[in-house]
Amino acid sequence: MNKKCVGSLKEEDLKGKRVFLRVDLNVPLNDKNYNDIPDDTKLRAVVPTIEYLMQRGSRVILASHRGSPIGITPKYSLKPLAPKLSKLLGVEVKTANDCIGHQVAYMVREIPEGGVLLLENLRFHTEERFLDDEFANKMASLADLYVNHDFGSAHRSSPSIQGVPDRLKPKPTVAGFLMKRELRYLTEVVKNPLMPFAAIVGGSKLSTKFGVIENLLENYKVNLLLLGGGLIFTFYKAQGYSVGSSLVEDVMLDPAKSLIEKAKENGISLILPGDVVIADKFSAGANSKVVPVSKIPHNWMGLDIGPDAIASFSAALDTSKTIIWYGPMGVFEYDKFAAGTESIAKKLAELGGNGVTTIITGGESVAAVEKVGLADKMSHVSMGGFASKELLEGIPLSGVLALDDDDA
């Protein structure tokens, strides 16, 4: 996973070169005003990589998908993003009507050194959804070298992620700054953490987190594993507890037992909450109360970890030097059941201020730290989504494998 970064390329490598830069511009737009961008985080994240290329005289070709359109769908066009990108970069970002073809090739030839061209949504072509050779060849013909900034799509075997770099080799195929940062934290730091190393895993279903938990227990140096969210009730039922109407995956009862045993075998402290916040229905306005996990009434459901669990989790984390958090502790979208998730976010921000490495991954965990305004207090907040999940499960990512190894 030690891949070359765009920062290793010098001006003589980049000046005048056509650089195919795969970026993540998959951002929501206001349904009533396509020029309104409610959240420009992803746009701002790509600026350092684009500026590095511009400042060294590259002719930058931006390529991204947005949404899941069926054919050419105006509401999924990338063109509304150009004005914001232009403002962020201080140059006019020109736009193309397509991502391949004679007109696009002409526009690429006309990009000045230090200029930027934004291709139209790659997914307007169905060929971008699978590894189509002809489509990859056409995009690769536009460029002299390849940079991938889009870690969030690195798990895909698509033309723009795997096909283009494969066809441009032995010309440079390197990681953008964000890709490199993601790989550093989710591979190098997690594989060689400052000890003790703690992992916090939550979310609704054990089935979606099983691979991550298993890999943490088997192949990482984790000392402490804290579990929260809806998945804990599968663990409770596996141990004989009555969990009321809480979410349980009966098919995962035996796998839950196997994870408990694996933690014991490997000397890892696996901690489940001792108390939970329960509700009489799944609703923001539900009646709620705190009970020990052994006293969940019939027809009540657990929707958050309890105050004793928050206290014990916080105390357990105090000695950690590296912490990775994947998945919320409860239904944090409802204020009544957000205390567990928000408390963990605040604890990690506090520890981060004391020099602890804190890594946040998974869409809901990222949303949680952003909701409480603490994202900038963490060492790393991943934009990887499903790519992060596969990486933590130990699955090689096509988009990462396609990049040049860093032999330095």
Secondary structure as GFF3:
##gff-version 3
##sequence-region A 1 408
A	DSSP	three_ten_helix	6	8	.	.	.	ID=ss1
A	DSSP	alpha_helix	11	14	.	.	.	ID=ss2
A	DSSP	beta_strand	18	22	.	.	.	ID=ss3
A	DSSP	alpha_helix	41	55	.	.	.	ID=ss4
A	DSSP	beta_strand	59	63	.	.	.	ID=ss5
A	DSSP	three_ten_helix	74	76	.	.	.	ID=ss6
A	DSSP	three_ten_helix	79	81	.	.	.	ID=ss7
A	DSSP	alpha_helix	82	89	.	.	.	ID=ss8
A	DSSP	beta_strand	93	95	.	.	.	ID=ss9
A	DSSP	alpha_helix	102	109	.	.	.	ID=ss10
A	DSSP	beta_strand	116	118	.	.	.	ID=ss11
A	DSSP	three_ten_helix	122	124	.	.	.	ID=ss12
A	DSSP	three_ten_helix	126	129	.	.	.	ID=ss13
A	DSSP	alpha_helix	133	140	.	.	.	ID=ss14
A	DSSP	beta_strand	145	148	.	.	.	ID=ss15
A	DSSP	three_ten_helix	151	153	.	.	.	ID=ss16
A	DSSP	pi_helix	159	163	.	.	.	ID=ss17
A	DSSP	alpha_helix	164	168	.	.	.	ID=ss18
A	DSSP	beta_strand	173	175	.	.	.	ID=ss19
A	DSSP	alpha_helix	177	183	.	.	.	ID=ss20
A	DSSP	pi_helix	184	189	.	.	.	ID=ss21
A	DSSP	alpha_helix	190	191	.	.	.	ID=ss22
A	DSSP	beta_strand	197	201	.	.	.	ID=ss23
A	DSSP	alpha_helix	206	219	.	.	.	ID=ss24
A	DSSP	beta_strand	224	227	.	.	.	ID=ss25
A	DSSP	alpha_helix	232	238	.	.	.	ID=ss26
A	DSSP	three_ten_helix	250	252	.	.	.	ID=ss27
A	DSSP	alpha_helix	253	265	.	.	.	ID=ss28
A	DSSP	beta_strand	269	271	.	.	.	ID=ss29
A	DSSP	beta_strand	275	279	.	.	.	ID=ss30
A	DSSP	beta_strand	288	292	.	.	.	ID=ss31
A	DSSP	three_ten_helix	293	295	.	.	.	ID=ss32
A	DSSP	beta_strand	301	305	.	.	.	ID=ss33
A	DSSP	alpha_helix	307	317	.	.	.	ID=ss34
A	DSSP	beta_strand	322	326	.	.	.	ID=ss35
A	DSSP	three_ten_helix	335	337	.	.	.	ID=ss36
A	DSSP	alpha_helix	339	353	.	.	.	ID=ss37
A	DSSP	beta_strand	357	361	.	.	.	ID=ss38
A	DSSP	alpha_helix	363	371	.	.	.	ID=ss39
A	DSSP	three_ten_helix	375	377	.	.	.	ID=ss40
A	DSSP	beta_strand	380	381	.	.	.	ID=ss41
A	DSSP	alpha_helix	386	392	.	.	.	ID=ss42
A	DSSP	alpha_helix	398	401	.	.	.	ID=ss43
###
